[in-house]
Amino acid sequence: MRIVAEIPVDPRCARVHEQGWQSWSPSTGYSLAQAPHRWVAPEHRIGNYRAESFPAGFWGEGLLAVDPGDGAPVTVVAAASPTEAVPSIKATYVDQRVVVYADGPVEVRVEAASVPRAFARWADDVVKALGLGAPRPAPTIWCSWYQYFTEVTESDVDRNLALLDALDLPVDVVQVDDGYQAEIGDWLAPSGRFASVRGVFERITGTGRRAGVWTAPFLVGRRSRVFAEHPEWLVRAGDGSFVSAGRNWNQPLYALDTTHPGAVEHLREVFTAFRSWGISFHKIDFVYAAALPGRRYEDVSPIEAYRRGVELIRSFIGDAYLLGCGAPQLPSIGLVDAMRVSPDISPEYEPGNGDVAQPSQRGAVLNGVSRAFQHGRFWVNDPDCLIARPEVERREEWAGHVSAYGGLRGSSDGLDRLDAWGLDTTRRVLSEPVPERFVES
C-alpha cells in the first residue's frame, strides 16, 4: 500500500467513515478511539467481507472518508474507476494525523460538507462519468422469507396471496424466497414443499400482481445436482481445489464460474425458464460469490467475472426488476435496479455474539444510514423488509428506519400474524411516497 493522504486532526473529535465491500459488510463511522466492527466467527468472514482482505484498523473497500470533526473539510478517498477496480483503503492515526493508504488507483477529494453530502457529491460525479440515468422506482413487495424462512410451503404463499386482497394491502409483487428449490444451485427443481413452483407463480400473476423469485445464482451447494454433475463449472484455487464461497444451509458452498460456457448455459436455462413463467422481479442473493478470486475458464479479474455474470442475468430476464443482495457495492453500479445496502434484519435487535454483519436490526440500521447517499444515484436502496408482528423486538424503531431510508418497501410477515398496530404500520409504510434521494449533494 502507498500513502495517498495525510489529514491533520484533533483525535478528540475526528471520525473515520468506512464503506465495506458488499451489502452485509459493516459500513459506518467511528471515532479514533473505537474499534471497527469485524467478524466474530471465522466461518462468517468469506460471506460478509472481501475474501482477499484482512482489515486491521480502519478499512474501506473503494471508499473511505475522514472528518476532522472541527469544521475543517472532509477528505474522501475513492476508487478512481469503481466499476473496474476497487482498491482497499486503510487509515491509521499517527502523531496528530490520519494517514490514508491505498493499494490501487484512487482519487482524493476535499469537500466542505458533511460526510453524507461529500459521499453524495462523489456519487453524482460517478453517475455523470458513467452516463447513468435515474434508477427505476421500485415496486412494493411481499416476501416469504422472514416469516417462513427455508420452510416456506406452497400453501403459505397461497394463504398470504389471498390475505393481500382481503386486507387491501398495496403490494405490487409477491416474491417467493429461499425454500422453494430442491438445493442451492438446482433452481428449477422444486423442494418437497412445492407441488409446482410454476403453478404458484401463475396463481400470483392471475391475481393481477407480479411474481418475484429469489435465487443465489452464483452459489453451488455441495449437496446439489449441479455440483455432482458439473464440477468443471466451479471457480478453482491455484492448487486445483474448489474455491470456498463460505458455508450455509449446513453444507460447503462453492462459486460458479461465470466465464465457463456450460455455466453460462445453465444460467440461461434457469432465467429464461423463470421469464417464461411470468416472473418479472428477481432478487439475486449471495452474489459476492462471482467476485471471489480464483482460477476461471477465462483469465479475467474477479470484478469482471462478477459484472459479466450479472450482465448475463440481466440479458436473460429482459425488463424484469433486478434487486441485488449480498452484492459487492461499487462493482454493481449500473447493473441493478435496487440494492440491499445492509445485512439481513432479524426479529432480534442484535445477535448474541455482537457480529453486526449477521442478521440484526442494529447492523441493518448502521448500514442503511451510512449508505443513504447511494439511493437515487446508483440504484434504489433496499434497507430490507419491514417486519412488524408483535414478537419483533423494537419493531417501532425498525418501522421508522424503513420509513426514513426505504427506497424499496417490502413486507415479510405472515399477514395473519399481524396485530392492529402491525397491520396499520405495514399499510402506511407501503403506501408512503419514496423520496427521489435521501441525501442531497
C-alpha positions as CSV (number, residue, x, y, z in Angstrom):
1,M,0.0,0.0,0.0
2,R,1.1,3.6,-0.6
3,I,0.3,6.8,1.3
4,V,-2.4,8.8,-0.6
5,A,-3.4,11.4,2.1
6,E,-2.4,12.8,5.4
7,I,-5.0,14.8,7.3
8,P,-4.2,16.8,10.4
9,V,-6.8,16.1,13.1
10,D,-7.7,16.6,16.8
11,P,-8.1,12.9,18.0
12,R,-10.8,14.0,20.4
13,C,-13.3,14.9,17.6
14,A,-12.1,13.2,14.3
15,R,-14.0,10.4,12.8
16,V,-13.2,7.8,10.0
17,H,-16.1,6.5,7.9
18,E,-15.7,3.1,6.3
19,Q,-17.7,1.7,3.3
20,G,-17.5,-2.1,3.2
21,W,-17.1,-4.5,0.3
22,Q,-20.7,-5.8,-0.1
23,S,-24.2,-5.5,1.1
24,W,-23.6,-7.1,4.5
25,S,-20.2,-5.7,5.3
26,P,-20.3,-3.1,8.2
27,S,-20.3,0.4,6.8
28,T,-20.4,3.3,9.3
29,G,-18.3,5.9,11.1
30,Y,-16.0,5.7,14.1
31,S,-14.2,7.9,16.5
32,L,-10.4,7.3,16.5
33,A,-10.8,5.5,19.9
34,Q,-13.3,3.0,18.6
35,A,-12.5,-0.5,17.2
36,P,-14.3,-1.0,13.9
37,H,-16.9,-3.8,13.6
38,R,-15.3,-7.0,12.3
39,W,-16.3,-10.6,12.0
40,V,-16.6,-12.7,15.2
41,A,-16.9,-16.2,13.8
42,P,-14.3,-17.2,11.2
43,E,-16.8,-19.1,9.1
44,H,-18.7,-15.9,8.5
45,R,-15.8,-14.0,7.1
46,I,-16.0,-15.1,3.4
47,G,-19.7,-14.5,3.3
48,N,-19.6,-11.0,4.8
49,Y,-16.3,-9.4,3.9
50,R,-13.9,-9.2,0.9
51,A,-12.2,-12.6,0.8
52,E,-8.8,-11.3,-0.1
53,S,-8.7,-8.5,2.6
54,F,-7.8,-8.9,6.3
55,P,-8.6,-5.4,7.6
56,A,-6.7,-4.2,10.6
57,G,-7.8,-0.8,11.9
58,F,-9.9,1.5,9.7
59,W,-10.5,0.0,6.3
60,G,-12.8,0.8,3.4
61,E,-13.2,-1.1,0.1
62,G,-13.0,1.5,-2.6
63,L,-14.4,4.3,-0.4
64,L,-13.4,5.9,2.9
65,A,-13.8,9.4,4.4
66,V,-12.0,11.3,7.2
67,D,-14.0,14.0,9.0
68,P,-11.8,16.2,11.3
69,G,-15.0,17.0,13.3
70,D,-13.9,20.6,14.0
71,G,-15.4,22.3,10.9
72,A,-12.5,21.5,8.6
73,P,-13.3,19.9,5.2
74,V,-14.0,16.2,4.8
75,T,-11.5,14.2,2.9
76,V,-12.9,11.4,0.7
77,V,-10.6,8.7,-0.8
78,A,-12.4,6.8,-3.5
79,A,-11.7,4.3,-6.2
80,A,-10.7,6.0,-9.5
81,S,-12.7,3.5,-11.6
82,P,-15.2,1.9,-9.1
83,T,-16.8,-0.5,-11.6
84,E,-13.5,-1.8,-12.8
85,A,-11.1,-1.9,-9.8
86,V,-11.8,-1.4,-6.1
87,P,-8.7,-0.7,-4.1
88,S,-8.6,-1.4,-0.4
89,I,-8.1,1.8,1.6
90,K,-6.6,1.8,5.1
91,A,-6.5,4.7,7.6
92,T,-4.3,4.9,10.8
93,Y,-3.8,7.7,13.4
94,V,-0.2,8.8,13.8
95,D,1.1,12.0,15.5
96,Q,-2.0,14.2,15.2
97,R,-2.7,13.0,11.6
98,V,-4.9,10.4,10.0
99,V,-2.7,8.7,7.3
100,V,-4.5,7.0,4.5
101,Y,-3.1,4.3,2.3
102,A,-4.5,2.5,-0.8
103,D,-3.4,-0.5,-2.8
104,G,-4.6,0.8,-6.2
105,P,-5.7,3.9,-8.1
106,V,-7.8,6.4,-6.0
107,E,-8.9,10.0,-6.2
108,V,-8.6,12.2,-3.1
109,R,-11.3,14.8,-2.7
110,V,-11.6,17.6,-0.1
111,E,-15.2,18.7,0.4
112,A,-16.6,21.4,2.6
113,A,-19.5,19.3,3.5
114,S,-20.8,16.6,5.9
115,V,-19.7,13.1,5.2
116,P,-23.1,12.1,3.6
117,R,-23.0,15.1,1.3
118,A,-19.4,14.5,0.4
119,F,-20.2,10.9,-0.5
120,A,-23.2,12.1,-2.4
121,R,-21.1,14.6,-4.5
122,W,-18.6,11.8,-5.3
123,A,-21.5,9.5,-6.3
124,D,-23.0,12.3,-8.5
125,D,-19.7,12.5,-10.4
126,V,-19.5,8.7,-10.8
127,V,-23.1,8.7,-12.2
128,K,-22.2,11.5,-14.6
129,A,-19.0,9.9,-15.8
130,L,-20.8,6.6,-16.5
131,G,-23.7,8.2,-18.2
132,L,-26.3,6.6,-15.9
133,G,-29.9,7.6,-15.8
134,A,-32.1,7.8,-12.8
135,P,-33.0,4.3,-11.4
136,R,-36.4,2.9,-12.0
137,P,-38.8,3.3,-9.0
138,A,-39.2,0.1,-7.0
139,P,-42.5,-1.9,-6.7
140,T,-43.8,-2.8,-3.3
141,I,-43.4,-6.4,-2.4
142,W,-44.5,-9.1,0.0
143,C,-41.6,-11.6,0.7
144,S,-41.9,-15.0,2.2
145,W,-38.6,-15.1,4.0
146,Y,-38.9,-13.5,7.4
147,Q,-41.9,-15.5,8.5
148,Y,-41.3,-18.9,7.0
149,F,-37.5,-18.9,6.1
150,T,-36.5,-22.1,4.3
151,E,-39.6,-24.0,5.5
152,V,-42.0,-22.0,3.2
153,T,-44.7,-24.1,1.6
154,E,-46.9,-23.6,-1.4
155,S,-49.9,-23.2,0.9
156,D,-48.1,-20.4,2.9
157,V,-47.7,-18.4,-0.3
158,D,-51.4,-19.1,-1.4
159,R,-52.7,-18.1,2.1
160,N,-50.8,-14.8,2.1
161,L,-51.8,-14.1,-1.5
162,A,-55.5,-14.3,-0.5
163,L,-54.8,-12.1,2.5
164,L,-53.3,-9.4,0.4
165,D,-56.7,-9.0,-1.2
166,A,-58.7,-9.4,1.9
167,L,-56.6,-6.8,3.8
168,D,-56.4,-4.5,0.8
169,L,-52.6,-4.1,1.1
170,P,-50.8,-2.1,-1.6
171,V,-48.4,-4.8,-2.7
172,D,-47.3,-5.0,-6.4
173,V,-45.0,-8.1,-6.2
174,V,-45.3,-11.4,-4.3
175,Q,-41.8,-12.7,-4.0
176,V,-41.1,-16.3,-3.1
177,D,-37.8,-16.6,-1.3
178,D,-35.5,-19.4,-0.4
179,G,-37.1,-22.7,0.2
180,Y,-39.0,-23.4,-3.0
181,Q,-36.0,-25.1,-4.7
182,A,-34.5,-28.5,-4.1
183,E,-30.9,-27.3,-3.5
184,I,-28.6,-24.3,-3.7
185,G,-27.8,-24.4,-7.4
186,D,-30.8,-26.6,-8.5
187,W,-33.2,-23.7,-9.1
188,L,-35.7,-25.4,-11.4
189,A,-36.1,-28.5,-9.2
190,P,-38.8,-28.0,-6.6
191,S,-38.5,-28.8,-2.9
192,G,-40.9,-31.3,-1.4
193,R,-43.0,-28.5,0.0
194,F,-44.0,-27.3,-3.5
195,A,-46.0,-29.5,-5.9
196,S,-45.5,-26.9,-8.7
197,V,-43.4,-23.8,-8.4
198,R,-44.5,-22.7,-11.8
199,G,-48.1,-23.1,-10.7
200,V,-47.6,-20.8,-7.7
201,F,-46.2,-18.1,-9.9
202,E,-49.1,-18.5,-12.3
203,R,-51.6,-18.1,-9.4
204,I,-49.7,-14.9,-8.3
205,T,-49.9,-13.3,-11.8
206,G,-53.5,-14.5,-12.1
207,T,-54.4,-12.0,-9.3
208,G,-53.0,-9.1,-11.3
209,R,-49.9,-8.9,-9.1
210,R,-46.4,-9.5,-10.4
211,A,-44.4,-12.7,-9.4
212,G,-41.0,-12.5,-7.9
213,V,-38.4,-15.1,-7.1
214,W,-35.2,-15.4,-5.0
215,T,-32.0,-17.1,-6.2
216,A,-28.4,-17.3,-5.2
217,P,-27.3,-17.7,-8.8
218,F,-23.5,-17.8,-8.3
219,L,-23.6,-20.3,-5.4
220,V,-23.4,-24.1,-5.8
221,G,-24.1,-26.2,-2.7
222,R,-22.2,-29.4,-2.0
223,R,-25.4,-31.4,-2.0
224,S,-26.7,-30.0,-5.3
225,R,-27.0,-31.9,-8.6
226,V,-25.0,-29.1,-10.3
227,F,-22.1,-29.9,-8.0
228,A,-22.3,-33.6,-8.6
229,E,-22.7,-33.4,-12.4
230,H,-20.7,-30.3,-13.3
231,P,-17.7,-29.6,-11.1
232,E,-16.0,-28.0,-14.1
233,W,-18.3,-25.1,-13.7
234,L,-16.7,-24.0,-10.4
235,V,-14.0,-21.5,-9.6
236,R,-10.8,-23.2,-8.6
237,A,-7.8,-22.3,-6.4
238,G,-4.3,-22.4,-7.6
239,D,-3.9,-26.0,-6.3
240,G,-6.9,-27.2,-8.2
241,S,-9.3,-27.3,-5.2
242,F,-12.6,-25.6,-5.3
243,V,-12.6,-22.0,-4.0
244,S,-14.8,-21.8,-0.9
245,A,-17.7,-19.4,-1.0
246,G,-18.4,-20.0,2.7
247,R,-20.7,-22.3,4.5
248,N,-24.5,-22.1,4.9
249,W,-27.5,-24.4,4.7
250,N,-25.4,-26.9,6.6
251,Q,-23.1,-27.5,3.7
252,P,-20.0,-26.1,2.0
253,L,-20.6,-23.6,-0.8
254,Y,-18.7,-23.0,-4.0
255,A,-18.6,-20.3,-6.6
256,L,-20.0,-20.6,-10.2
257,D,-17.5,-19.6,-12.9
258,T,-19.5,-17.0,-14.9
259,T,-16.9,-17.3,-17.7
260,H,-17.4,-21.0,-18.3
261,P,-19.7,-21.8,-21.4
262,G,-21.5,-24.5,-19.5
263,A,-22.2,-22.3,-16.6
264,V,-23.4,-19.6,-18.9
265,E,-25.9,-22.0,-20.5
266,H,-27.0,-23.1,-17.0
267,L,-27.8,-19.5,-16.1
268,R,-29.6,-19.1,-19.4
269,E,-31.8,-22.1,-18.8
270,V,-32.7,-21.0,-15.3
271,F,-33.6,-17.4,-16.0
272,T,-35.3,-17.9,-19.4
273,A,-37.5,-20.5,-17.7
274,F,-38.4,-18.1,-15.0
275,R,-39.1,-15.5,-17.6
276,S,-41.4,-17.9,-19.4
277,W,-43.2,-18.5,-16.1
278,G,-44.1,-14.8,-16.0
279,I,-41.6,-13.8,-13.3
280,S,-40.8,-10.1,-13.5
281,F,-39.0,-9.5,-10.2
282,H,-35.7,-11.1,-9.3
283,K,-33.8,-11.0,-6.0
284,I,-30.3,-12.3,-6.7
285,D,-28.6,-13.0,-3.4
286,F,-25.1,-14.1,-2.2
287,V,-23.8,-12.7,-5.4
288,Y,-20.4,-11.9,-3.8
289,A,-19.5,-15.5,-4.9
290,A,-19.0,-14.4,-8.5
291,A,-16.3,-12.0,-7.4
292,L,-14.2,-14.4,-5.4
293,P,-10.6,-14.6,-6.5
294,G,-9.6,-17.8,-8.2
295,R,-8.9,-19.6,-11.5
296,R,-11.6,-19.4,-14.1
297,Y,-12.2,-20.7,-17.6
298,E,-11.2,-17.3,-18.9
299,D,-8.4,-15.2,-17.4
300,V,-10.4,-12.2,-16.1
301,S,-10.4,-10.2,-12.9
302,P,-12.9,-11.2,-10.1
303,I,-14.7,-7.9,-10.7
304,E,-15.0,-8.5,-14.4
305,A,-16.3,-12.0,-13.8
306,Y,-18.9,-10.6,-11.4
307,R,-20.1,-7.9,-13.7
308,R,-20.3,-10.4,-16.6
309,G,-22.4,-12.7,-14.5
310,V,-24.9,-10.0,-13.5
311,E,-25.0,-8.7,-17.1
312,L,-25.8,-12.2,-18.3
313,I,-28.7,-12.5,-15.9
314,R,-30.0,-9.0,-17.0
315,S,-29.9,-10.1,-20.6
316,F,-31.9,-13.3,-19.8
317,I,-34.7,-11.6,-17.7
318,G,-35.4,-8.7,-20.1
319,D,-37.0,-5.7,-18.4
320,A,-37.8,-7.5,-15.2
321,Y,-36.9,-5.6,-12.0
322,L,-33.5,-6.7,-10.6
323,L,-32.6,-6.5,-6.9
324,G,-29.0,-7.3,-5.8
325,C,-28.2,-8.7,-2.3
326,G,-25.0,-9.8,-0.7
327,A,-23.5,-7.9,-3.6
328,P,-20.2,-6.1,-4.0
329,Q,-21.3,-2.4,-3.8
330,L,-19.1,-0.5,-6.2
331,P,-18.8,-3.2,-8.8
332,S,-22.6,-3.3,-9.0
333,I,-23.0,0.3,-10.2
334,G,-25.0,0.4,-13.4
335,L,-26.1,-3.3,-13.2
336,V,-29.1,-3.5,-10.9
337,D,-32.4,-1.6,-10.3
338,A,-32.2,-1.9,-6.5
339,M,-29.6,-2.9,-4.0
340,R,-29.7,-4.3,-0.5
341,V,-27.5,-2.0,1.4
342,S,-27.4,-3.8,4.8
343,P,-27.2,-7.2,6.4
344,D,-30.5,-9.1,7.0
345,I,-33.0,-7.8,9.5
346,S,-33.9,-10.2,12.4
347,P,-36.7,-10.4,14.8
348,E,-34.0,-9.8,17.4
349,Y,-32.3,-6.4,17.7
350,E,-28.8,-7.9,17.6
351,P,-27.3,-11.4,17.6
352,G,-25.8,-12.6,20.9
353,N,-22.3,-12.5,19.5
354,G,-22.5,-8.9,18.5
355,D,-21.5,-9.5,14.9
356,V,-23.3,-6.7,13.0
357,A,-22.7,-8.4,9.6
358,Q,-25.0,-11.1,10.7
359,P,-28.8,-10.7,10.7
360,S,-29.7,-7.9,13.2
361,Q,-31.7,-4.7,13.4
362,R,-28.6,-2.9,14.7
363,G,-26.4,-3.9,11.7
364,A,-29.2,-3.1,9.2
365,V,-29.7,0.4,10.6
366,L,-25.9,1.2,10.7
367,N,-25.5,0.3,7.0
368,G,-28.8,1.8,5.9
369,V,-28.0,5.2,7.3
370,S,-24.3,5.2,6.1
371,R,-25.3,4.2,2.6
372,A,-28.3,6.5,2.2
373,F,-26.3,8.6,-0.3
374,Q,-26.5,5.8,-2.9
375,H,-30.3,5.9,-3.2
376,G,-31.5,7.6,-6.3
377,R,-28.0,7.7,-7.7
378,F,-26.6,4.2,-8.2
379,W,-29.9,2.4,-7.6
380,V,-32.9,2.3,-5.3
381,N,-31.8,1.4,-1.7
382,D,-33.3,-1.6,-0.1
383,P,-32.9,-1.4,3.7
384,D,-34.5,-4.9,4.0
385,C,-38.1,-5.8,4.6
386,L,-40.5,-4.4,7.2
387,I,-41.3,-7.0,9.9
388,A,-44.0,-5.7,12.2
389,R,-45.5,-8.7,14.0
390,P,-45.7,-8.5,17.9
391,E,-42.7,-10.7,18.6
392,V,-40.3,-8.4,16.7
393,E,-38.0,-6.6,19.1
394,R,-38.1,-2.8,18.9
395,R,-40.5,-3.0,15.9
396,E,-41.4,0.6,16.1
397,E,-37.8,1.6,15.6
398,W,-37.4,-0.7,12.7
399,A,-40.5,0.6,11.0
400,G,-39.2,4.1,11.5
401,H,-36.0,3.2,9.8
402,V,-37.7,1.6,6.8
403,S,-40.0,4.7,6.5
404,A,-37.0,7.0,6.6
405,Y,-34.5,5.1,4.5
406,G,-36.5,2.6,2.4
407,G,-36.5,3.0,-1.3
408,L,-37.7,-0.5,-1.9
409,R,-40.6,-1.2,0.5
410,G,-41.5,-4.7,1.4
411,S,-43.5,-6.7,4.0
412,S,-42.2,-10.1,5.2
413,D,-44.6,-11.1,7.9
414,G,-47.2,-13.8,7.7
415,L,-50.1,-11.4,7.3
416,D,-52.3,-13.5,9.7
417,R,-49.6,-12.9,12.4
418,L,-50.0,-9.1,12.4
419,D,-51.9,-7.3,15.2
420,A,-53.7,-4.0,14.6
421,W,-50.5,-1.9,15.0
422,G,-48.6,-4.2,12.7
423,L,-51.2,-4.1,10.0
424,D,-51.7,-0.4,10.2
425,T,-48.0,0.2,10.1
426,T,-47.5,-2.1,7.2
427,R,-50.2,-0.4,5.2
428,R,-48.8,3.0,6.0
429,V,-45.1,2.2,5.1
430,L,-46.1,0.5,1.9
431,S,-48.3,3.5,0.9
432,E,-45.8,6.3,1.6
433,P,-44.2,8.1,-1.3
434,V,-40.5,7.4,-1.6
435,P,-38.1,10.4,-1.8
436,E,-36.1,10.6,-5.0
437,R,-33.0,10.9,-2.9
438,F,-32.2,10.6,0.8
439,V,-29.1,12.8,0.8
440,E,-28.7,15.9,-1.3
441,S,-25.3,16.9,-2.6
